[in-house]
Every structure is written in structure tokens, then in C-alpha cells.
Amino acid sequence: MSKSKLGFYMWGYDNLESIDYIFGKLRESYSDSDIVISSDGGLDFSEVALKHHCKKFINGTESHGYCDSRNTGGRYGWKVSQAKLWIDRVYEACQTIENEYVMLMEEDVLVKKRFPFPAVDIIMIPNIKNPIGGPGMSWIESRGGRTDYPYYSAGGGSIIKREAFIKAYEKHIDSFVEEYENIYQKSMDLGFLGWGWCDSIVCAIMYADGCSISTALPIIESGNEEDDYPIIHAFKKYYRKNLSAEKPEKKIVFYHAHLDGAYKMVIQEQLFKVFVSGLYDECDRIEMRISSPDESRIPWVLNLVKNYKKIRPKSIKIDKSKYPAGFRESKLSILEMAETADKEAGYYCYFHTKGVSNSGYLIDMWRQSCDYATVYEWRKNIKMLDEGYDAVGPNLRYKPRAHFSGTYFWSTHKYMRSLKKDFLLDVQDIFLEEFWVGTGKGAKLGSTFESGHEAPYLVESSIDTYIKTYEDDREDDHRKNLVLIQSVTRNPVFSYYSEDTRLEQLLATIESAKEKIPDSYIVVMEGGTEDQKDKNLMYDRGANFVFSYDLAKNNKRLSDPNKSKSYGEITLFLEFFSTEKFKEIKENVKSISKVGGRGVLSEHFVFNEKEECVILWSQTSWSGSPACSGRYWKIPISKFDHYIERLNLLYDNIHNVIDIEHGFYEYDVVPLKDVLPDKPTGILWPVASSGKLELS
């Protein structure tokens, strides 16, 4: 077999298992191709590079981060330094690879077999026309480039002609860097969000040099390896977040006991909770690490636990003169846990004798709440990890860095393996141990208990505030207001839902609902995207659960474009209400609110705690008469059965071009007397062409 024309460049961060599998499949068909892999400041891929005979591993110590709103630069789209870092690595890969063409791979691009492709300079993903925007096209024109195709779609799996890219890069990179921020700002002002995305950068550079293009790439964005395409995009089966569904068997607890103050009382109290909660019976072992300002205290602890075979005590002894004042040996316990996770799969728990050296009523209450949320409710923590969280713990905070205030948490070996140990190896900063678990890029963190204060120990409260019992959870005061945010973020069938701005609108909606609706449990009913990156953003902004249902794939009634919007919206409601997830949470729900995925609750919005239905309405332009607004409505759980009955009636008798909210009125989903006017609406709707949210 002659040497392949196609080489491969993979840029990755932390999905080692996915890259390993993808390279294994790749070598079955392209054993003679050059492969270059880079790490974007993430995992060390040197071993997987060696295993699959990669020509080079670019071990990037800097990270360009995400292109979207998770960008570490705090904005949507890369800064020029981040864009330059990414394109420079592509250039380095192209200089290394000797094949005529290079495929730009991501951690979710699976190549199943050899395939032919057009002999042009850049081959992109078909059926996608993301606009570059006027400012970007003006720069391309100023460089003497081609302006007949003002779109980009060079996502993962796209192919570039190596020498054509090198030539374009060397000719235009200086101007690209010089003009980048100016183009970015103008593009944002006009609502063009593509400038600053990796998918557009290669296009801009190569269009500027007049390169020939094709959108005949044989790729499908299904994520399904069984599909009969040479290239499968969105293949996330072996992503660490999805592998977390393969539940570990072991539960390994690390317990740090510092023998100071009333340590005897605290240790016995905490171990009692370990036993009565059932954690001792269910865990594999408890690695108990002991530090003490007085070594004569250690034998008491060893004697206390000697009859409990699962408890493995070990004393930590350090030369204090080599450490800064205030250094805590607990950092070494967490480091040992991280090193254990590198070798042994399992769920991992960390807790400690919090406040034992600085005891007082408020400190003791803080420890009590953390013990309850982490030790006594260990099953809840593991359930959250099984649902996709990377780490969970009480009092999740994001300032100055993401952390669990108090340093109690549960996590998994897969997530902890992705974390660098720099914070734990730094002996100078005594507080970094608390921040370590939150350092994962794009980590999905969950709070198991919320005190409601930045520093729980500074605000006195009754014990009921800190220790929530099961009886409390049954009280109406602790029942949740379920918030349903309906959206179709990305779906090629719904062309009017395909813009990237829809995702930004949805994220803003989630944030506003979290802020404006008390005791909220937010569910995003997503009828379009199944992209895990999009879902992670939704979780990061405050969603408690994302229900994905591909409307175009699953509902044949959507073939009629006049009915697709209404059927799609109603279908999302009916499908979610039939899930086990809804049945699980329904008993703890006191009201259901719906917020449109493009509506943001403004400063005018006031949540009505009363039992009656609250449905906002407005004059409609098409009829001139009042109609219930689909931007926001609320019903008490007591009227849910009536609501479902009428919703099914509406679904079975839907008219052309009628929205679900109009059906409330026509089919008496709620009595007319319960429909309340609201002026101003308190809903920002939608994002205007200026890029700013405006009142509807």
C-alpha cells in the first residue's frame, strides 16, 4: 500500500481514554500516516503518543482554553494570544507531518476507514454555513483573498493541504495578529460570534490566501460508531465524563484527624457518623491520617480504632522548620489521596476534624453541617457523581477560585487523575489544598449543602439552618419550585434555532431564573444539541438537570414546518414529564414555572409564591387580543394533572402555526380567572441585533 496522502494532528486536553481508542482505530486504516498530538496545558500524552507511533508530541504548558463563554479570558471567543497559540501549534504540526494533507482532529473525531476526498486546499464539514461576518471578510479582502464564500465550518475532522496552509500562515499571520482584536470587537458589536473560534481561524488564514475549498467531507456528527460514515464527529463514548457512568466498585475514604483542642470528642463524634450512616459497611477502607502537635496523643487514636479492620491509621510526621508557619499536614493527606486515585479506581471521599484547633459554636456548627452533607448523606454524593458531576461537596464557591468552603468533598478517580498536583506540592501557600479539587478544566461541580453565606462560620444561625434532616426535607418550606426552560439550541432541521446566539440567550435565562426564583430546581428541556460542551455550560450557569431529546430525530410529526415549532415545544414537555427523573423529583415540587429559552427574568420580575396559577399575557400582534405568553408561566403542583390532560388535548388538536401558550387559553389549561396581567412583563426578550438584551 502506497503512503497515505493524509496525516493527522490531534489537539487534546484530558480525554486520554478517548484519544487512545481513536488512535487505535486510526492505525487500523492509516498505519503509514504521520500523527502529531499536542496537549493544551492538560494531560501528558507522551505514553499514548509512543504507543501509537506518533511522530511528535507537543507538550503545551500554556492553555488557550475554551472558545466559548467558559474562556479563561472571561469572554466569548479567544483573545489574540489564545488564537495565536492554537494556530501556532497547527503550524508546528504541519511542519512536522510529511503527508500531503492534514486532518485537524479533536478528542471526539473517530476515523473508521480510509476515504477519498477532493484535491483542494481545505475540505470542511458539509451543511453548515457559519457566517464569518463583515469585519472578518473585509480583512480577507484586504489581503487579496477570496470573498465568494463568507462562511466557515472547519471543525474537528476538517482537512487542510499542508503546504497551502504553511504558505498562507507565513504570509498572513502577522497581519492576522495585528488586526485580530479590532476585527473581534467589530464582529461582536454586529452579532457575529464566529471570529475567535478555532473553526473559523484556519478558514480566515487560508481564505486570505485565496485557497480553494470544498464542503464534501464524508462526516456525520452523530457520535455513533455504527453509522456508515468514514468520519464520526461527537464521538464521546470514551470521554471521562461519560466513562463516569461506568460506576467504580470501591468507595475509599480519606479522613484527616488533627489532634488538637477537643480532638477526642470530635473524632469519636465523626467516626460515630461513619458507622451509623452505613458508610463504614459499604466502603472499601478508611485511610485515616493523623497529625498532632504532641506525639503523646497518637496512641489514644490508635487504640480507639484498632478493632476496626477497615480503618487504616497512619501518623504524618514532618520537620516543621522546613514549612511555613500555619502549614497543615492535611495537604499531605489530600496529596496521598490524589496519588492513590492515580493507581486505584473508586469513589473518593475527603473529610477532616474541621475547626478542632479553633473551636467555637459557629465553627462547630459548620463542621456539623459538613459532616452531615458529606458523611451522613454519602449516598446522595455518590448519586450526584453517577449523574455526571466531577466533584461534589458542601458550600460550593467560585471566588477566589472554585472550591468547597470547608474542604469536604466526594470525587472520582477519573476526575482526580485529570488534575495537576501543583497546588498540593506547593508548600508555601497553605490554602491551595482547598482549591485543588476545583482546578479541573470545565469541571462540573455540585453543592450538596448551602449555608447561604460566603463564610458560614461568620454568621450565627440556628442548628436547623446547618443540619437538614429528612423530616425537614418533607416540609413544604423545603419543597422546590421546578423551573422548566425550553430550548432548541442546535438542530439543523430548525434553521431558525441554529444560531450560536441561542446558546448565549439560554445561558442568560438559566442565570436569571437561578437568581429570581427562590428554591429553584432548574431543568433545561433541550430539543436540539446533545453536545456535552453545551450541556456543561448549562450546568455551570445553574441548571440542575439537562433533558436532551432530539426533536428532529424522534418526532415524525415535525416534518410539517408549520407545526414543527408547536409540536416540538409540546413534545418536550410531554416527554420530560414521562421520565423517571421527573417522577423522582415531582414529590418534592410545589410549583412548576416555564421560562422561554430566549427570555431573561429582568429586575421587574417578581416571583409569586401564592398557590394560584400565574400566567403572564400580552397583546398579540397577530390577533390584537390578549393571549397567554409562553415566555413565562407558573402553575401549582396541585393543578398538574389538569395541566397534563389539557396539554395532551392540545397536542392532539393542534392548529397550524399556533404556539403552546395560545393553547392554554383555547383549551382551558388554566381557568381564565387565573390568568394575570403583568406590565412590564419582567422578561427580557430576545437578544437584539445590537447584542444587548432589551425589554419586550
LOMI-825969 format. One record per residue (C-alpha): x, y, z; residue in three letters. Coordinates in steps of 0.02 Angstrom, whole numbers, plus 50000, padded with zeros to 5 digits. Example, Ala and Ser with C-alpha at 12.3 -4.5 7.8 and 13.67 -1.06 7.14 Angstrom:
BEGIN
506154977550390Ala
506844994750357Ser
//
This chain:
BEGIN
500005000050000Met
500685017149950Ser
500965030150085Lys
499365039050127Ser
499095056850070Lys
498305060650239Leu
499165064250405Gly
498335068750569Phe
498505082250701Tyr
497605079350867Met
497445093050996Trp
496825087051164Gly
496665091251345Tyr
496125077251461Asp
495145063651372Asn
496575051151369Leu
495465035751350Glu
494565043451202Ser
496185048151113Ile
496905030951145Asp
495385022451067Tyr
495315034650919Ile
497165032050879Phe
496935013150891Gly
495545013650762Lys
496515025950656Leu
498035014550645Arg
496935000350577Glu
496695010450417Ser
498105023150418Tyr
499605013550482Ser
500755023450367Asp
500165040950413Ser
501095053650519Asp
500195058650680Ile
500595073650789Val
499715076150956Ile
499765091351069Ser
499185094351246Ser
498365110951282Asp
499125112651454Gly
498215096651503Gly
498745078551522Leu
500415071551471Asp
500045061651312Phe
501825055551287Ser
501395037351325Glu
499895036751208Val
500975045351076Ala
502305031951095Leu
501015017951094Lys
500265023450928His
501915028550845His
501545047150837Cys
502885057350752Lys
502855070950885Lys
502055075551050Phe
501895094251078Ile
501805095851267Asn
500985112951281Gly
501235120651452Thr
500095135251408Glu
498235133051378Ser
497185142551253His
495635136151343Gly
493865135951276Tyr
493235146951134Cys
491535149751214Asp
490965158351375Ser
491995146251480Arg
493515155051410Asn
494765158351548Thr
494945175851475Gly
493155179051530Gly
492415182351359Arg
491565173651214Tyr
492925169051089Gly
494805168251107Trp
495925183051138Lys
497275185651008Val
498585177151118Ser
497485161751133Gln
497085161150948Ala
498925163350905Lys
499405149251023Leu
498165137350939Trp
498625141750760Ile
500485140850800Asp
500275122850857Arg
499365118750695Val
500835126550602Tyr
502105116450703Glu
501125100550666Ala
501085104350480Cys
502955107150479Gln
503205090250563Thr
501995079650461Ile
502595074050289Glu
500935068650215Asn
500155079950083Glu
498585083550185Tyr
498245085250372Val
496625081650464Met
496275092950613Leu
495665081050747Met
494855083750915Glu
494565071451056Glu
492875066650982Asp
493355063550799Val
493375045050753Leu
494075039450584Val
493445021850543Lys
494195018550371Lys
495125026250225Arg
494115037750115Phe
494345048549959Pro
494225067549966Phe
494325081949841Pro
496025088549789Ala
495755106149857Val
496615116349992Asp
495305114750130Ile
493915101850149Ile
492595106750278Met
491055099850362Ile
489525099950245Pro
487825107850276Asn
488495120950397Ile
488615139150349Lys
489255149050496Asn
489495167150440Pro
491235174450461Ile
490475191750466Gly
490825208150379Gly
492345213650480Pro
493225196950453Gly
492795196550268Met
493445214450248Ser
495125208850317Trp
495155193850199Ile
494775205450053Glu
496145217550107Ser
497395203150097Arg
496875199349918Gly
495925183849970Gly
494325175549911Arg
492665183149964Thr
491455172249868Asp
491135160550016Tyr
490885170550177Pro
490635155350289Tyr
491685143850397Tyr
491465125850451Ser
493225119450482Ala
492775109850639Gly
493525093750702Gly
493835081750557Gly
494175095350428Ser
495655093050311Ile
496935105750251Ile
498265104450117Lys
499855105450218Arg
500925116350104Glu
499475127850062Ala
499175131050247Phe
501025133950284Ile
501125146550142Lys
499535155550199Ala
500115155850380Tyr
501835163050341Glu
501095176350227Lys
499635182350334His
499955178150516Ile
500725195050561Asp
499255204650489Ser
498035192350569Phe
498785195450740Val
498875214250716Glu
497065216050661Glu
496315202050765Tyr
495625211650915Glu
494925225650807Asn
494015212950698Ile
493415203650853Tyr
492645219050932Gln
491785224550772Lys
491125206950745Ser
490415206050922Met
489585223050901Asp
488715216650745Leu
488235199950822Gly
489475188950726Phe
490095176750857Leu
491215166050746Gly
492785176550749Trp
493865169450887Gly
493325151350864Trp
494575138150807Cys
493345132750670Asp
493495149950588Ser
495345153850615Ile
496005141350489Val
494705147150363Cys
495155165550385Ala
497015162350361Ile
496765151150208Met
495385161650128Tyr
496555176550142Ala
497745167150028Asp
496395162649903Gly
496415144149944Cys
495195132549857Ser
493825124849964Ile
492585110549970Ser
491215105550091Thr
491195087350036Ala
491935079950194Leu
491185062350224Pro
490755065650405Ile
489235063750516Ile
489015072350683Glu
488085058150766Ser
489335051450892Gly
488775033950841Asn
490185022350789Glu
488935010850700Glu
488465024250571Asp
489095020350396Asp
490235035450377Tyr
492135035850370Pro
492195050050498Ile
491125051150654Ile
491105067650747His
490445070050925Ala
491105052750969Phe
491145054651158Lys
490915036751214Lys
492615036651298Tyr
492575054351366Tyr
492985054151551Arg
491275061651592Lys
490405047551500Asn
491565034351569Leu
490995040251740Ser
489385030951702Ala
490415015051724Glu
490235015651911Lys
491765011652015Pro
491564997452138Glu
492625004352279Lys
492235018452399Lys
493855024752476Ile
493795037252618Val
495235048452671Phe
494985055452846Tyr
496245067752917His
496225069153107Ala
497205083153189His
497465080053375Leu
497185097153449Asp
495865105453555Gly
494385094053594Ala
495015081053470Tyr
494415065953569Lys
492615071853565Met
492685076953381Val
493485060853320Ile
492275049753414Gln
490815060053352Glu
491375059253170Gln
491755040553174Leu
490045037753252Phe
489285046053098Lys
490325035052984Val
489575019753069Phe
487755024953088Val
487665031452910Ser
488165014252841Gly
489715021352759Leu
490885010052858Tyr
489954994652800Asp
489915000052618Glu
491655007452597Cys
493204997952545Asp
494265006252679Arg
494575022152777Ile
496325029252760Glu
496495038752923Met
497945050952928Arg
498455058353094Ile
499395074253134Ser
499745080553309Ser
500695094553394Pro
501035081953533Asp
501555064153486Glu
500985057553655Ser
499185059553595Arg
499355047553448Ile
499225031053546Pro
497475035953604Trp
496865036453424Val
497735020253375Leu
496945011553522Asn
495225018753477Leu
495205011453301Val
496224995653323Lys
494724983953315Asn
494034991253154Tyr
494904982453010Lys
494364994652876Lys
495145009452966Ile
496975011052921Arg
497805024153033Pro
499495031752992Lys
500385046153077Ser
501085060552972Ile
502705067253042Lys
503595081952961Ile
505015093653004Asp
504045109553040Lys
505595120153017Ser
505525116452830Lys
503745122752811Tyr
502965140052829Pro
502005144752985Ala
500245138052981Gly
500625123752862Phe
499335110052880Arg
499785091652862Glu
498055089052788Ser
498775094752622Lys
499875079252625Leu
498335068452657Ser
497465075452503Ile
499075073052402Leu
499125054852455Glu
497295052952405Met
497685060352233Ala
499145048352212Glu
498045033752266Thr
496735038752136Ala
498085037952002Asp
498275019352039Lys
496585013752104Glu
494845016452032Ala
493465021552150Gly
492375034852228Tyr
493445045452344Tyr
492875054952499Cys
493885067652597Tyr
493385074652767Phe
494315080452921His
494205086453101Thr
493735103953044Lys
493965117853172Gly
494705106753305Val
496105119353335Ser
494925134253335Asn
493345127853415Ser
491805138253450Gly
489935137253423Tyr
489935143253243Leu
491455133053193Ile
490685117653272Asp
489045120553180Met
490005122253016Trp
490855105553047Arg
489185097653094Gln
488405103352930Ser
489885097152828Cys
489875080452919Asp
488025078352885Tyr
488125083152700Ala
489695072752663Thr
489715057952783Val
487915055052836Tyr
487235058452660Glu
488615048952568Trp
487335040252457Arg
486715057152392Lys
488505062052350Asn
488825046152251Ile
487175048052160Lys
487695065352103Met
489355058452041Leu
488415044951946Asp
487355058551866Glu
488915066551792Gly
489655078151923Tyr
491545077751938Asp
491595082752121Ala
490275087052249Val
490315094452423Gly
489535107352539Pro
489595126052508Asn
490255127052330Leu
491095143752300Arg
491925151252145Tyr
492925165252225Lys
494395167152229Pro
494415150052142Arg
493165135952129Ala
493165126352293His
492075118552426Phe
492155130052576Ser
492745119152719Gly
493655106152611Thr
492425091752621Tyr
492075082952457Phe
491745067152356Trp
492515064052184Ser
493055050052068Thr
494735043152017His
494425048351836Lys
494175066551878Tyr
495595067352005Met
496795059551879Arg
496475074551766Ser
497035086951899Leu
498795093251913Lys
499585091552083Lys
500455108552083Asp
499295115452217Phe
499645100652330Leu
501525100952303Leu
501645119652340Asp
502155120352523Val
502225139352531Gln
500385143452502Asp
499475134852645Ile
497745137252569Phe
497975129152399Leu
497385112152460Glu
495625119052471Glu
495655124852289Phe
496435109152213Trp
494835099252183Val
494075113752083Gly
495515115651960Thr
494835103851827Gly
494565112151659Lys
492695113051625Gly
492375103351787Ala
490575100451835Lys
490505103852022Leu
488965101552131Gly
488495108552301Ser
487715096152423Thr
487305108952556Phe
487145127852552Glu
487285138652705Ser
486805154252609Gly
488335164052664His
490045167052591Glu
490855161952754Ala
489635150852851Pro
490595152153014Tyr
490445171053019Leu
488555171353027Val
487675163953176Glu
486135153653140Ser
485105140253221Ser
485615122253203Ile
484125119653086Asp
484985130652958Thr
486505119652955Tyr
485845102252984Ile
484425097552868Lys
483515081852923Thr
482465070552816Tyr
480935076852910Glu
481375094752861Asp
481525089452679Asp
479725083552683Arg
479085100352742Glu
478325112152615Asp
479645125252660Asp
480955114152581His
479995109052426Arg
480655115852264Lys
479985127352131Asn
480295117451973Leu
480855128751830Val
480725121651654Leu
481745130951524Ile
481285125251349Gln
482545127351210Ser
483105120651042Val
484895126451038Thr
485645117550889Arg
484675107050765Asn
484875107650575Pro
483015104250549Val
482565120050642Phe
483575132750545Ser
482885147150648Tyr
483595138950804Tyr
485365136050740Ser
486225152350785Glu
487555152150919Asp
486665166850999Thr
485295154851053Arg
486505146051170Leu
487055162651246Glu
485235167651270Gln
484865151051354Leu
486335152851474Leu
485755170251522Ala
483995163351551Thr
484675149851668Ile
485665162551768Glu
484165174251787Ser
483005160051840Ala
484255154451971Lys
484325172052039Glu
482485176852029Lys
481535160952076Ile
481825155352256Pro
482125137052299Asp
482275133552114Ser
482655116852034Tyr
483085120951854Ile
482815108551713Val
483325113051536Val
482235103751411Met
483415103751262Glu
482685098651095Gly
484235101650992Gly
486025099951049Thr
486715084151126Glu
488435092051135Asp
489215088851306Gln
490125105551298Lys
488465114551283Asp
487735104251425Lys
489225108051536Asn
488935126551507Leu
487125124551559Met
487635115451718Tyr
488955128651754Asp
487665142551742Arg
486505134151867Gly
485495120351782Ala
485145105551897Asn
484705093751755Phe
484775094351564Val
483475083651474Phe
484025080451295Ser
482755074951166Tyr
483195076350981Asp
481555082750911Leu
482045080650729Ala
482595062650755Lys
481205056650871Asn
479605065150817Asn
478985062050641Lys
477565074550661Arg
478875088250649Leu
479025085950461Ser
477705099450437Asp
478655115950459Pro
477025124950500Asn
476775113750650Lys
478565109750698Ser
478775123750824Lys
477175119750919Ser
477365101050911Tyr
479175102550963Gly
478805113051115Glu
477355102251174Ile
478335086351140Thr
479755092151253Leu
478535094651396Phe
477645078051373Leu
479245068251351Glu
480075075751505Phe
478525072951612Phe
478585054451566Ser
480385052051625Thr
480935043451783Glu
481895059251828Lys
480295069451837Phe
479405056051936Lys
480865056152058Glu
480815074852090Ile
478935077852073Lys
478555073352255Glu
479685087452314Asn
478965100552195Val
477745114052250Lys
477585123752086Ser
478075122551904Ile
478655137651807Ser
479095138351623Lys
480325151051556Val
480655152651370Gly
482445148551321Gly
482685165951250Arg
481875175451393Gly
482845182951538Val
481965187251701Leu
482305205751725Ser
482315217151875Glu
480435219351852His
480105200951880Phe
479395195852050Val
479065177652086Phe
477305174752153Asn
477345162552299Glu
475455160952307Lys
474555144952259Glu
473555151752113Glu
474145149751935Cys
475145164351868Val
475235165651680Ile
475875181551601Leu
474955188051450Trp
475095201951324Ser
474265209051170Gln
474715198351019Thr
475135206750855Ser
474285193150752Trp
472595194250837Ser
472575210450935Gly
471835201151083Ser
472585195151246Pro
473455178251243Ala
474485168851369Cys
476315172351347Ser
477455157451327Gly
478905167451396Arg
478405163651574Tyr
477015154351662Trp
476795145851830Lys
475585132951899Ile
475495125052072Pro
475835106352078Ile
474025103852134Ser
473455107851957Lys
474735096951869Phe
473545082851822Asp
472325095151745His
473765103251652Tyr
474375086651579Ile
472605082151523Glu
472425098551430Arg
474195097851361Leu
473805080951279Asn
472195088151210Leu
473155102551136Leu
474435090651060Tyr
473075080350977Asp
472135095350907Asn
473495107450863Ile
473215120750730His
474435127050603Asn
475645140050670Val
474915140350844Ile
476065141150992Asp
475835131451152Ile
475415146951252Glu
473905150951144His
473275133451180Gly
473225137451365Phe
471855149751326Tyr
470895139651198Glu
470915123151289Tyr
470705129551466Asp
472355122951531Val
472015135051672Val
470385144351707Pro
470325161651633Leu
470135169651804Lys
471875163451850Asp
472705172551705Val
473525188051774Leu
474155203251677Pro
475935208751701Asp
476585225551642Lys
478025227351622Pro
478225208951587Thr
479845207151682Gly
480505197051536Ile
481945202551426Leu
481575195551253Trp
482555192051146Pro
484355197451114Val
484255212250996Ala
485355214850843Ser
486415226450948Ser
486905211551054Gly
486055218951207Lys
484525211951293Leu
483005223151279Glu
481295223251361Leu
479945215751253Ser
//
